[in-house]
Amino acid sequence: MTVAVLAHGLGGSTDLPIPYAYALIGAAWALTLTFAVVVFAWRKPRFDPDRPGRPLPGWVGAVIDSPVTRWVVRGLGLALAVWVVTVGLFGPQTAGNALPGAFYVLLWVGVPALSVLIGPVWRLLSPLRTVMRLVPVRASRRYPDALGYWPGAAGLLAFVWLELASPDPGSLRAIEIWLACYVVITLGGTLLCGQRWLARADPFEVYSVVASRLAVFGRSRDSGLVTLVNPFNHLLTLPVRPGTVAVLAVLLGSTAFDSFSASPDWRNFADGLAVNPAVTRSVGLLVFVLVVALSFWCAAQAVGGVDRARRRELPGLMAHSLIPIVIGYVFAHYLSYLVEKGQQTVIALLGIPGLEVNYLLSAHPAVLATLKVSFVVAGHIAGVIAAHDSAIRLLPSGHQITGQLVMMLTMVAYTFTGLYLLFGG
C-alpha cells in the first residue's frame, strides 16, 4: 500500500521572501569577516576536548543517571517503537497511517534535533539496544577496528536512498521491508560483535552521536558526570575512525540533493532522459555525496609542511568542522517539515479526534526565511571557526594560515550552494 509522500521542509523561492542576492551578499560578508577576524586575532588554539565543563547540580545529575530514569526512558522508546510498527502493520493502509511520519520525521529529523539539544539520545531510546540489554548475549568476535563507521555510513546511505531515490518512498511495504532489514542486520551484528556494533554501525546512533557534538551537555572524561560544555570543545570529542568523513558526506550530500531534486533544473534534466527516474535519482544522490566527500578530503589535504602520514590523517582530524555545516543545513532544510509534519504525525499516533496542526511557520514566511538563512550562515561560521582552531593546532608554523585557504574556499562554496538550493535553485 502506498501513502502520500511527506513534503519536505523547503518550499522553493516562494517560501523564502528574502532577495537571493541579499542572502548571498550577507553570507559572503559574514564568512569573510569571520575568517579575517580569526586569522588576525586567533593565533593560538583555544578549544580543548579535555577541558572540564561545569558540572550540573548534584540532584540533576543524580536524576539523569538514575537507573530508574534510564530504564523508564528505554521502556518508553521500546513501547513507542512497538506502537509505531503496530500502527503501520494493522492501522489504516491509507495516507493517514502514522508509520511514514514516524519514520521520516520523528526518527530521521526529530532524533538528531533532540541530540543537538541534550546529547546522543538514541543510545537510550533505541529499542534494539534496549532489547540487547534485556537479553544479554556474549559477542563471539571483536568488532574490526578497520570497519570504523563505514557500516553506519552505509546504513545512512540506505536510508536516504529509500527516502530520495527509491521508486516509491511513501510505500508502507517499502518502509516495513527497510525496517525489517535494519532489525535483522543490527541484531545480527550485535550478536556477533557486541555493543560496539550498535555504537559504530547503527546509522541512527551514529547520526545521533554526530549531532550531539554540538550539544551544550557532555560528560566529564574524569568523573563521567554530566556537565555544561563549550560546543566547540565538544566538537573535538568526535571519534576519528575510518568512515567518519563518509558519514558527514552522506548527511550533507543527501540533504543538498533533496533540495536540488525539487528544483526546476533537476526536473527538466531528469525529464529529458529516457531513464527510469529511480536510476536517475540514485546516480544524482551518489554524485552529491561523492562531491562533498572528495571536496572536503582534497581541501583537508591541500596543506604544506606535513609528512605523508599526517596528511592522511588530516581529513579525519578536521571532520568535526563539518558538523556545524551539516546541522545548520539540515535544520534549515527540515525546519517547517519537523514542526508541522511532526505535529501531524504525533496526532496520527495519538489518534485523538479534533486535534489540528498549527501551521505557525508556514503562516509567517518571512520569519521562516530568516531562520533558514540564519541556520545556514551560522553553521558555516561555526565551521570556519572550528576549522581555523584545528589548523592552528595541527599544522606546522608557517602553514597555519595558507593551509586554511583551500578549506575556507570550500566552505564558501558549501555556503553559496546551500543558499542557492535553499532558494529552490
N, C-alpha and C positions, 0 to 999 in steps of 0.2 A: 504494500500500500504506500502511495506517495502522498506526502503532505506538502503544503506550500513551503518553499524555501524562505527562511527568515531573511529579510532585507538587512544589509549591514549598515554600519554607522554612518557611512558617507552618503550624502545625497547629491554630490556634484556641486557645481558652481552656484546653483540656485540656493543651495543650503548654506552658502557662506557669503554673506553680503559685504565682504571686505574686498576692495580692489586688489587684484592679484599683484600688480606692480608694487603697491604699498606694502603688502606682506613680504615680498622678496627684498625690497629695499630695507625694511625694518630688520629682517633676518640677517641680511648682509652686514648692516651696521652692528648689530648685536654680536655676531660672531667675530667680526674684525676687531671691535673694541675689546672683547673678551681676550682674544689672542694677544693683542698689543699689551694689555694690562698684565697678563700673566707672564709674558716674555720679559718685560722690563721690571716688574715688581715682585716676581716669584722666582727667586734664584736658588732656593733650597727646597727639597721635598718637605711637605707639611703633613702628609697623610701617612698613617701607620696602622696596619691591621692589628698590631698588638697593643695599641693604645687603649687603656681601660676606659670603659664608659662609666656612666653614672648609674649606680645600682638603683633599682626601684625600691620603694618602701618594702620592708620585710614582709608585711602581710600580703602585699600584692604578689610578690614573688612566690610566697607560700601557696597562694590560691592557684597561680598559674601552673606551678609544678606539682600540685597535689595529685596523687594517683586518682582520687575521686573525680577531680575536674577533667583530667585527661581521658579517663575511661568514659565519662559522660559525653565528651566531645566525640570520641571514637564511636560510641554507640549511636549518637545522632547521625554521624556520617554514614555508618553502615545502614541504619534504618532508612535514611533518605535515599541511598543508592538502591535498596530493595524496593522502595516505593516507586521510584522513577522507572525501574525496569518493569515492575508490575503494571504500572500505568501504560508503558509502551507496548507491552505484550497483550494486555487484556482490556485496556481502555479503548475509547472510540478511535477507530482507524481512520481518522479524518484530520483536517487541518487543526482541530482543537487538541490533538494529542500533545502532551507536555514533554515527551521524550526529546524531540529535536531541540526545543528551547533549553532544556536542562543540559543537553549535550553541547550545543554550540554557544550558549550564552552563559549559564551558571558555571559550567565546568571550564570551558575554554577561556572565557573572559573574566568571570567572577572570581575564580580561584587565584589567578595571578594578581588581580586588583587587590584582593584581600591580603595576598602575600606582600605586596608593596607596603601596605598599611601596618601589618602586625608581624610578618615573618612567614616562614615556609609552612603554611597551614596544611598543605596536602599530606605532610608526614603524619598528622593527626587524623585528618578527615578521610584518608584513603581507605576504602572498605577492604581492599585486598591486604594492605598492611595490617589492618585490624584482624582479619581472618588468620593471617600467619602468626599473629601474636596469640590468638586463641588456640591454634593448633600448631605449636612449635615443632619444626622438623629440622634435624641437623643437616646442614649442607653437605653434599657428597664431594664437592670440589671448591677450590678457591676461584673467585671472580678474576679473570685475567686482567692485569693492570693495563695491558696494551689496548683493551677494548675501550677503556675510559668512558666517555659519554657518547660514543658512537651509536650504541643501541638506542639511547634516549633521543639522539638526533634523528635516527631512522623512524622512531615512533612518532615524533613530531611531524616529520615529513609525511608519514602515512595519514596523520590526522588532517593536515592542511590539504593533502591531495583529495581526501574524501570531501572536504568542505568546498574546495575551489575548483577541482578538476574532474571529479568523478562524473559519470553520466547522469546520476540522479542523487545529489547530496541530501535532498529532503526525504528520501525514501526511508520509511521506518525499518524496512528489511535491511537496507544497506547499513544503517546505524547499528542495528542489532548484530549483524554479522561482524562489523568492526569491533564492537564491544566484546563479542564472544572471542574473537582472535586476541584482543588485548588481555582478557582474563586468562586465557589458556597460556599465552606467552609469558605473562607476568608471573602467574603461579608456577609455571614450569621452570622459569629462570630462577625464581626464589627457592624452589625445592632443590635446584641444582647448585646454586651459588650463594644462597642465604640472603640476608637483609641487604647486602651490598648491591645485589641486583636491583632492588627497589630504589636505592639511592642513585644509581647511575643509569639504569635502563628504563625505568618507568617514565614515560615522556611527561606526564603531568607533574610528577615530583621534581624532575629536572627543571621544568619551566617554573614551578613554584620556588625552587631554590634560587634560580637566576633572578626572578623578580624580587625576592626577599632581600637581595643585596642592596636595595635602595631603601629598605625599611629603617626606621629610627630605633628599632628594637633589635638587640642582638644578645649574644651570651658571652660572658667573660671567659677567656681561654683558661684562666687560672681556676676560678671558682665554679664556672658553669652557671652562674646566676644570670637572670635576665637583666639587661642594663639598657639605658638610653645611650645610643652611639651616634657619632657623626656618619651620615650615609656615605661620605667619601672614604672614610676609614673602612666602613663596612664593605664597600665595593671591592676592596683589595683582598677580602677573605674568600672571593670566588675561587673555588678549586681549579687549578690549572691542570687539566688532564687531556689526553687525546680526545678530540671531538668537541672541545669547548667552543672553538670558533664556529664549527659546523652548527651547533645548537643555536647560536646567536644569528648566524646567517639564515637559517630556516625561519626563525621568528621574524626577522626584519624583512627578508626577501619575500616571504609569503604574504605579509601584510601589505607590502608595496604592490605585489601582483594583484591582490584582492582589490586595491584601489584602481589599478590600471585596467583590469579586466572589465570594470564598469564604465570605462571611458569610451567616447565615440571612436577614438583612434583604434583601440583594440577591436571593437565590434566591426568596424569597416575592414580591418585587416583580416580578422577571423572569418567574416562572411565571404570574403573574396577567395578563400581557399576551399578547394573541394576535398576537405579532410574532415574526419569525424571530430566534432567540437571537443570531445573529451581528450583526444590526442593533442589537439592544438593547445588546449589549456594546460595539459600535463607538461608539454615542452616549454610553454611560457613560464609556468611556475618554476620549473627546474632552472631555466635561464636566469630568472630573477635571483634565486637562491645562490647560484654559482657566481653571478656578478658581484653580489655582496661579499661572498666568501673570498673571491680572488682579489677584489679591490682592497679589502681590508688586509689580507695577507701580504699583498705587494706593498701597501703603504707602511705596514709594520716592518717590512724587510728593507725598505729604502733608507737605510742609515749607514753612516760610515763609522770607522773606528772600532768595530766589534769583530770578534772572530766568528768562524763559521758556526760553532756550537751555540753561541749566544744569539746569533742571527736566527737560527732555527727556533729558539725559544721565544723570541720577541712577540710573534702573533698571540701566543697563549698568555704571555705576561701582560700584554696590552688589551686583551679581550674584554676585561671588565669595563673599559671606557666605552664599549658599545652598549652596555646595559641601559644607561640613561636614554640613549637614542632609541633603542628598541622600545622601552617602556613609554617614552614620550609619544612615539608614533603610534603605538598600539592604543594608548589612551585616546589620542586624537581621532584615530580611525573608528574605534568601537564605543566612544563615549555615549552617544544617544542610543546606540544599539543595546548597550548594557543596561542603561537606566530604564528605557521604555520597553524593549523586548524582555528585559529581565522581570519587570513588573507583570507582563503578560504571562510569562512562564510560571511565576510564583502563584498567580491567580488560578492558572490551569491546574497546578499541582494541588492547591488547597481545595479546589472545587467549590468555592463559596460563591453562590449566585449574587449578583448585584454589584460586585467589585468592578471598578473600571480603571483603566490605565490612565495615569496622569502624564500627558504629553507636554511637560513643562519645558523641556529643552527645545523641542520642535516648534513650540509656540513663541520662542524667543530666539530667532535665528542669529541675531547679532551677538547675543551672549554665547551661543553655541560656537559661532565662528571664532570669536575671541578666545574662548577656551581651547579650541582645537589648535589654532595657530600658536597659542602660548605653550601648549604641551610640546609641540614640535620644536620650537625655538629653545625653550628651557631645557629640553632633553639634550639638544645639541650643544648648548653652552656648558652643561654639566659634563658632557662627553669630552669637550675640549679641555676643560679644567682637569679632569681625571687623567687624560692622555698627557697633558703637559707635566703634571706632577710625576707621573710614572717615567716620562722621558728623562727628567732631571735625575731620577733615582737610578735608572737603568743604563743610560747612555754615558759614554766617557766625556770628559771635559773637552770642549771644542766642537762637539757634535750634538750637544743637547738642544740647541735651537734649530740648526739646519736639519737635524734628523727628524724634526717635527713637521717640516713644511709639507711634505707629501701627505702625511696623516691629516694635517689641517685642511688641505685642498680636498682630500677625500671626504672629510666630514662636511665641508661646504657643499660638495656635490650631493651628499646624502640629504642635507637640509633643503636645497633647492628642488631636488627630485621629490622629496616628501611633500613640500608645499605645492608643487606642480600637481602631484597626484591628489592632494587634499582638495584642490580646487577642480577636481574632475577632469584634469588634462586640458 
